[in-house]
């Protein structure tokens, strides 16, 4: 099969003769270095993608895509407002809610929490907490108006040392006419315990029926706001802007990107920094490729001189060693992509296996807020990593190739 002369020679130099096996080993080491850099970068970015998606899914399981309330957090005639919001494009569900800060007491333990007063039939359409019940399956259906039932997060239940079937005392202040803040104490029966693997919610959120919450806080028929669920969560900014434009200044509108903006920006910043820091592994491997090609040029000095005497131009000589270096980079990148993707898609199996073997816990729930490691491989990340590795490999060939093109035949053959 026809091959350009430069490519044929470059491919031949990649496979050194037995007596030159050290050069071949150095080429192999450069190839493995590039592959390892690509593997590590793909795996780490995929794990960070998985962490971001897991956090987003868990957060949106408790929160909502868009939240609409009045500026004083008191929405009257919520039924009409809900029907109006359901007519908007992308809105598939809407649920009213009452939200207040309370204290929970059981025995000698007192814990603060956010109380969510919800209507179970609507809440299931906008959130997925009912799908994460550890105890009390179907307990959201047991949130019946007037029965004072409550659902707790698992960490909060552990702190209070309570379980399903126990009761807790809920304390909340209310404004008295003459006495200032008067605490209200009311008993609630625990019908369920949920776990969404988010520390702030497992530790500090409780659910009751909306009418029980409204009665407790003397809100009458008013609610704190209405939560919306969209058919595309990335349309939340568009929908929130639309609601704000049509509702006037009396309404306060927020969406999940604003409520957790700093958190997701921090994740993106970490991902960007990890890309550049771990990209240095590929850069080191590319630098090693420079030294490899310099050694090859030194070793092949007489060959270069003969090529020049046979009419090969300096540009042709450069192409020979650029082909050799690029081939090392291409093979290393391909191996890195293959094994990197395989490692990334199986990280949820490999990490638990290593934890059992070494009896360690790599993912601390108290630190990271999640108990399992997930990964999401994105084609854009893989493509960017592969392109970066190939570009660095090609750049690494420029100096050695230029050095080879500057070899003078008379000087190289003087002692031959």
QUISULLIN-V332284 format. One record per pair of residues at least 12 apart in sequence whose ideal C-beta (glycine too) atoms are under 10 Angstrom apart, sorted by the first residue. I is the first residue (numbers start at 1). J is the second residue. Records with the same first field share a line. If there is no record, write none. Layout:
BEGIN
I: J / J
END
This chain:
BEGIN
4: 316 / 319 / 320 / 323
5: 307 / 312 / 316 / 319 / 320
6: 307 / 312 / 315 / 316 / 317 / 318 / 319 / 320 / 321 / 322 / 323 / 324
7: 319 / 320 / 322 / 323 / 324 / 326 / 327
8: 320 / 323
9: 300 / 303 / 307 / 312 / 316 / 317 / 319 / 320 / 321 / 323 / 324
10: 319 / 320 / 321 / 322 / 323 / 324 / 325 / 326 / 327 / 397 / 401
11: 320 / 323 / 324 / 327
12: 320 / 324
13: 27 / 293 / 296 / 297 / 299 / 300 / 303 / 320 / 321 / 323 / 324 / 327
14: 27 / 28 / 31 / 296 / 323 / 324 / 325 / 327 / 328 / 331
15: 27
16: 296 / 299 / 300
20: 295 / 296 / 299 / 300
22: 295 / 299
23: 292 / 293 / 295 / 296 / 298 / 299 / 300
24: 292 / 296
25: 292
26: 288 / 289 / 291 / 292 / 293 / 295 / 296 / 328
27: 288 / 289 / 292 / 293 / 295 / 296 / 324 / 325 / 327 / 328 / 331
28: 292 / 328 / 331 / 332
29: 285 / 288 / 289 / 292 / 328
30: 285 / 286 / 287 / 288 / 289 / 290 / 291 / 292 / 293 / 325 / 328 / 329 / 332 / 393 / 396
31: 285 / 288 / 289 / 292 / 327 / 328 / 329 / 330 / 331 / 332 / 333 / 334 / 335 / 336 / 393
32: 285 / 288 / 328 / 331 / 332 / 335 / 336
33: 281 / 282 / 284 / 285 / 286 / 287 / 288 / 289 / 292 / 328 / 332 / 336
34: 281 / 282 / 284 / 285 / 286 / 288 / 289 / 328 / 329 / 330 / 331 / 332 / 333 / 334 / 335 / 336 / 389 / 390 / 392 / 393 / 396
35: 282 / 285 / 331 / 332 / 333 / 334 / 335 / 336 / 337 / 338 / 339 / 340 / 389
36: 281 / 282 / 284 / 285 / 332 / 335 / 336 / 339 / 340
37: 278 / 279 / 280 / 281 / 282 / 283 / 284 / 285 / 286 / 332 / 333 / 336 / 340 / 385 / 388 / 389 / 392
38: 278 / 279 / 281 / 282 / 285 / 332 / 333 / 334 / 335 / 336 / 337 / 338 / 339 / 340 / 341 / 382 / 385 / 386 / 388 / 389 / 390
39: 281 / 335 / 336 / 337 / 338 / 339 / 340 / 341 / 342 / 343 / 344 / 385
40: 274 / 278 / 279 / 281 / 282 / 336 / 340 / 343 / 385
41: 274 / 275 / 277 / 278 / 279 / 281 / 282 / 336 / 340 / 381 / 382 / 384 / 385 / 386 / 388 / 389
42: 278 / 336 / 337 / 338 / 339 / 340 / 341 / 342 / 343 / 344 / 375 / 377 / 378 / 381 / 382 / 385 / 386
43: 278 / 339 / 340 / 341 / 342 / 343 / 344 / 345 / 347 / 350 / 375 / 377
44: 271 / 274 / 275 / 277 / 278 / 340 / 344 / 375
45: 271 / 272 / 274 / 275 / 278 / 340 / 344 / 375 / 376 / 377 / 378 / 381 / 382 / 384 / 385
46: 340 / 341 / 343 / 344 / 345 / 347 / 374 / 375 / 376 / 377 / 378 / 381 / 382
47: 274 / 343 / 344 / 347 / 348 / 351 / 373 / 374 / 375 / 376 / 377
48: 267 / 268 / 270 / 271 / 272 / 274 / 275 / 375 / 376 / 381
49: 267 / 271 / 344 / 374 / 375 / 376 / 377 / 378 / 381
50: 344 / 347 / 348 / 370 / 372 / 373 / 374 / 375 / 376 / 377
51: 267 / 270 / 271 / 363 / 368 / 369 / 370 / 373 / 374 / 375 / 376
52: 263 / 264 / 267 / 268 / 270 / 271 / 374 / 376
53: 374 / 375 / 376
54: 197 / 198 / 368 / 369 / 370 / 372 / 373 / 374 / 375 / 376
55: 197 / 198 / 260 / 263 / 264 / 267 / 368 / 369 / 370
56: 233 / 256 / 257 / 260 / 263 / 264 / 267
57: 128 / 196 / 197 / 233 / 374
58: 128 / 129 / 132 / 196 / 197 / 198 / 201 / 202 / 369 / 370
59: 196 / 198 / 200 / 201 / 256 / 259 / 260 / 263 / 264 / 369
60: 126 / 127 / 128 / 229 / 233 / 236 / 256 / 260
61: 126 / 127 / 128 / 129 / 130 / 131 / 132 / 194 / 196 / 197 / 198 / 201
62: 114 / 116 / 127 / 128 / 129 / 132 / 153 / 194 / 196 / 198 / 200 / 201 / 202 / 205 / 207
63: 126 / 127 / 201 / 227 / 254 / 255 / 256 / 259 / 260
64: 93 / 94 / 95 / 97 / 123 / 126 / 127 / 225 / 226 / 227 / 228 / 229 / 230 / 233 / 236 / 254 / 255 / 256 / 259
65: 90 / 91 / 92 / 93 / 126 / 227 / 228 / 229 / 230 / 231 / 232 / 233 / 234 / 235 / 236 / 237 / 239 / 240 / 255 / 256 / 257
66: 85 / 88 / 90 / 91 / 94 / 126 / 226 / 227 / 228 / 229 / 230 / 233 / 235 / 236 / 237 / 238 / 239 / 240 / 241 / 242 / 243 / 253 / 254 / 255 / 256 / 257 / 258 / 259
67: 97 / 99 / 224 / 225 / 226 / 227 / 228 / 236 / 240 / 243 / 252 / 253 / 254 / 255 / 256 / 258 / 259
68: 81 / 82 / 84 / 85 / 94 / 96 / 225 / 226 / 227 / 228 / 239 / 240 / 243 / 244 / 247 / 251 / 252 / 253 / 254 / 255
69: 81 / 96 / 97 / 99 / 223 / 224 / 225 / 226 / 227 / 251 / 252 / 253 / 254
70: 222 / 223 / 224 / 225 / 247 / 250 / 251 / 252
71: 249 / 250 / 251 / 252
72: 222 / 224 / 250 / 252
73: 98 / 99 / 100 / 219 / 222 / 223 / 224 / 225 / 252
74: 98 / 219 / 220 / 222 / 223 / 224 / 225
75: 96 / 97 / 98 / 219 / 221 / 222 / 223 / 224 / 225 / 226 / 250 / 251
76: 219 / 220 / 221 / 222 / 223
77: 221 / 222 / 223
78: 94 / 95 / 96 / 97 / 210 / 221 / 222 / 223 / 224 / 225 / 226
79: 96 / 221 / 223 / 226
81: 94 / 96 / 223 / 225 / 226 / 247 / 251
82: 94 / 95 / 96 / 122 / 223 / 226 / 227 / 228
84: 226 / 243 / 246 / 247
85: 226 / 227 / 228 / 239 / 243 / 246 / 247
86: 226 / 228
88: 228 / 230 / 239 / 242 / 243 / 246
89: 230 / 231 / 235 / 238 / 239 / 242
90: 228 / 229 / 230 / 231 / 232 / 233 / 234 / 235 / 236 / 238 / 239 / 242
91: 228 / 229 / 230 / 231 / 235 / 239 / 242 / 243
92: 125 / 126 / 228 / 229 / 230 / 231 / 232
93: 122 / 123 / 124 / 125 / 126 / 127 / 227 / 228 / 229 / 230 / 231
94: 122 / 125 / 126 / 226 / 227 / 228 / 229
95: 118 / 119 / 120 / 121 / 122 / 123 / 124 / 125 / 126 / 127 / 210 / 223 / 225 / 226 / 227 / 228 / 229
96: 117 / 118 / 119 / 122 / 123 / 210 / 214 / 222 / 223 / 224 / 225 / 226 / 227
97: 116 / 117 / 118 / 119 / 122 / 123 / 126 / 127 / 207 / 210 / 213 / 223 / 224 / 225 / 226 / 227
98: 115 / 116 / 117 / 118 / 119 / 208 / 209 / 210 / 211 / 212 / 213 / 214 / 215 / 216 / 217 / 219 / 222 / 223 / 224 / 225
99: 114 / 115 / 116 / 117 / 118 / 205 / 213 / 217 / 223 / 224 / 225 / 227
100: 113 / 114 / 115 / 116 / 117 / 172 / 173 / 213 / 216 / 217 / 219 / 224
101: 113 / 114 / 115 / 172 / 173 / 204
102: 114 / 115 / 170 / 171 / 172 / 173 / 184 / 186 / 188 / 206 / 208 / 213 / 216 / 217
103: 115 / 169 / 170 / 171 / 172 / 173 / 183 / 185
104: 150 / 152 / 156 / 157 / 159 / 160 / 162 / 168 / 169 / 170 / 171 / 188 / 204 / 206
105: 160 / 168 / 169 / 170 / 171 / 185
106: 157 / 159 / 160 / 161 / 162 / 166 / 167 / 168 / 169 / 190
107: 160 / 161 / 162 / 168 / 169
108: 161
109: 159 / 160 / 161 / 162 / 168
110: 159 / 160 / 169 / 171
111: 152 / 155 / 156 / 157 / 159 / 160 / 168 / 203 / 204 / 206
112: 156 / 171 / 203 / 204
113: 150 / 152 / 153 / 156 / 159 / 160 / 168 / 170 / 201 / 203 / 204 / 205 / 206
114: 153 / 200 / 201 / 204 / 205 / 206 / 207
115: 150 / 170 / 172 / 188 / 205 / 206 / 207 / 208 / 212 / 213 / 216 / 217
116: 129 / 151 / 201 / 205 / 206 / 207 / 208 / 210 / 213 / 224 / 227
117: 143 / 206 / 207 / 208 / 209 / 210 / 211 / 212 / 213 / 214 / 215 / 216 / 217 / 219 / 223 / 224
118: 130 / 140 / 143 / 151 / 207 / 208 / 209 / 210 / 213 / 223 / 227
119: 140 / 143 / 145 / 209 / 210 / 211 / 223
120: 138 / 139 / 140 / 141 / 142 / 143 / 144 / 151 / 207 / 209 / 210
121: 140 / 141
122: 210 / 226 / 227 / 229
123: 140 / 143 / 207 / 210 / 227
124: 140 / 141
125: 227 / 229
126: 226 / 227 / 228 / 229 / 230
127: 140 / 196 / 207 / 227 / 229
128: 196
129: 151 / 153 / 192 / 194 / 195 / 196 / 201 / 205 / 207
130: 143 / 151 / 192 / 194 / 207
131: 194 / 196
132: 153 / 154 / 193 / 194 / 195 / 196 / 197 / 201 / 202
133: 151 / 154 / 164 / 191 / 192 / 193 / 194 / 195
134: 153 / 154 / 157 / 164 / 192 / 193 / 194 / 195 / 202
135: 151 / 152 / 154 / 157 / 163 / 164 / 165 / 190 / 191 / 192 / 193 / 194 / 195
136: 149 / 151 / 152 / 163 / 164 / 165 / 190 / 191 / 192 / 193 / 194
137: 192
138: 191 / 192
139: 151 / 164 / 190 / 191 / 192 / 193 / 194 / 207
140: 191 / 192 / 194 / 207 / 209
141: 191 / 192
142: 189 / 191 / 192 / 209
143: 191 / 192 / 207 / 208 / 209 / 210 / 211 / 212
144: 191 / 209 / 211 / 212
145: 208 / 209 / 210 / 211 / 212 / 214 / 215
146: 209 / 211 / 212 / 215
147: 188 / 189 / 191 / 208 / 209 / 212
148: 167 / 170 / 186 / 187 / 188 / 189 / 208 / 209 / 212 / 215 / 216
149: 167 / 188 / 189 / 190 / 191 / 192 / 207 / 208 / 209 / 212
150: 167 / 168 / 170 / 187 / 188 / 189 / 190 / 191 / 192 / 206 / 207 / 208 / 209 / 212
151: 164 / 188 / 190 / 191 / 192 / 193 / 194 / 205 / 206 / 207 / 208
152: 164 / 166 / 168 / 188 / 190 / 191 / 192 / 193 / 194 / 202 / 203 / 205 / 206 / 207
153: 193 / 194 / 195 / 196 / 198 / 199 / 200 / 201 / 202 / 203 / 204 / 205 / 206 / 207
154: 193 / 194 / 195 / 196 / 197 / 201 / 202 / 203
155: 193 / 195 / 198 / 199 / 200 / 201 / 202 / 203 / 204 / 205 / 365 / 366
156: 168 / 193 / 194 / 201 / 202 / 203 / 204 / 205 / 206
157: 190 / 192 / 193 / 194 / 195 / 202 / 203 / 206
158: 193 / 202 / 203
159: 203 / 204
160: 190
162: 190 / 193
163: 190 / 193
164: 189 / 190 / 191 / 192 / 193
165: 189 / 190 / 191
166: 189 / 190
167: 187 / 188 / 189 / 190
168: 186 / 187 / 188 / 189 / 190 / 206
169: 185 / 186 / 187 / 188
170: 184 / 185 / 186 / 187 / 188 / 206 / 208 / 212 / 213 / 216
171: 183 / 184 / 185 / 186
172: 184 / 185 / 186 / 213 / 216 / 217
173: 217
174: 216 / 217 / 218
175: 218
184: 216 / 217 / 218
186: 208 / 212 / 215 / 216
188: 206 / 208 / 212 / 216
190: 206
191: 207 / 208
192: 207
194: 206 / 207
195: 371
196: 369 / 370
197: 365 / 368 / 369 / 370 / 371 / 372
198: 365 / 369 / 370
199: 365 / 366 / 367 / 368 / 369 / 370
200: 369
201: 369
202: 365 / 369
210: 223 / 224
225: 251 / 252 / 253 / 254
226: 243
228: 240 / 243 / 253 / 255
230: 255 / 256
233: 255 / 256 / 257
234: 256 / 257
235: 255
236: 254 / 255 / 256 / 257 / 258 / 259
237: 255 / 256 / 257 / 258
238: 255
239: 253 / 255
240: 253 / 254 / 255 / 256 / 257 / 258
241: 253 / 255
243: 255
271: 381
275: 381 / 384 / 385 / 388
278: 385
279: 384 / 385 / 388 / 389 / 392
282: 329 / 332 / 333 / 336 / 385 / 388 / 389 / 390 / 391 / 392 / 393
283: 388 / 389 / 392 / 395 / 396
284: 392
285: 328 / 329 / 332 / 336 / 389 / 392 / 393 / 396
286: 325 / 328 / 329 / 332 / 388 / 389 / 391 / 392 / 393 / 394 / 395 / 396 / 397
287: 392 / 396
288: 328 / 396
289: 324 / 325 / 326 / 328 / 329 / 332 / 392 / 393 / 394 / 395 / 396 / 397 / 400
290: 325 / 395 / 396 / 397 / 398 / 399 / 400
291: 396 / 400
292: 324 / 325 / 328 / 396 / 397 / 400
293: 321 / 322 / 324 / 325 / 328 / 396 / 397 / 398 / 399 / 400 / 401 / 403 / 404
294: 321 / 399 / 400 / 403 / 404
295: 400
296: 320 / 321 / 324 / 325 / 400 / 404
297: 317 / 320 / 321 / 324 / 399 / 400 / 401 / 402 / 403 / 404 / 405 / 406 / 407
298: 400 / 403 / 404 / 407
300: 317 / 320 / 321 / 324 / 404 / 407 / 412
301: 404 / 407 / 408 / 409 / 411 / 412 / 413 / 416
302: 407 / 409 / 412 / 413 / 415 / 416
303: 317 / 320 / 404 / 407 / 412
304: 317 / 320 / 321 / 403 / 404 / 405 / 406 / 407 / 408 / 409 / 412 / 413
305: 407 / 408 / 409 / 410 / 411 / 412 / 413 / 414 / 416
306: 409 / 412 / 413 / 416
307: 320 / 404 / 407 / 409
308: 405 / 407 / 408 / 409 / 410 / 412 / 413
309: 409 / 410 / 412 / 413
310: 409
312: 405
313: 405
314: 401 / 402 / 404 / 405 / 406 / 407
315: 401 / 405
316: 405
317: 401 / 402 / 403 / 404 / 405 / 406 / 407
318: 397 / 398 / 400 / 401 / 402 / 403 / 404 / 405 / 406
319: 397 / 401 / 404 / 405
320: 401 / 404 / 405
321: 397 / 398 / 399 / 400 / 401 / 402 / 403 / 404 / 405
322: 394 / 396 / 397 / 398 / 400 / 401 / 402 / 404
323: 397 / 401
324: 397 / 400 / 401 / 404
325: 393 / 394 / 395 / 396 / 397 / 398 / 400 / 401
326: 390 / 393 / 394 / 396 / 397 / 401
327: 393 / 397
328: 393 / 396 / 397
329: 389 / 390 / 391 / 392 / 393 / 394 / 395 / 396 / 397
330: 386 / 389 / 390 / 393 / 394
331: 393
332: 389 / 390 / 393
333: 385 / 386 / 387 / 388 / 389 / 390 / 392 / 393
334: 386 / 389 / 390
336: 382 / 385 / 386 / 389
337: 382 / 383 / 385 / 386 / 389
340: 377 / 382 / 385 / 386
341: 377 / 379 / 382
342: 377
343: 375 / 377
344: 375 / 376 / 377 / 378 / 381 / 382
345: 375 / 376 / 377
346: 375
347: 373 / 374 / 375 / 377
348: 372 / 373 / 374 / 375
350: 373
351: 363 / 372 / 373 / 374 / 375
352: 372 / 373
355: 373
END
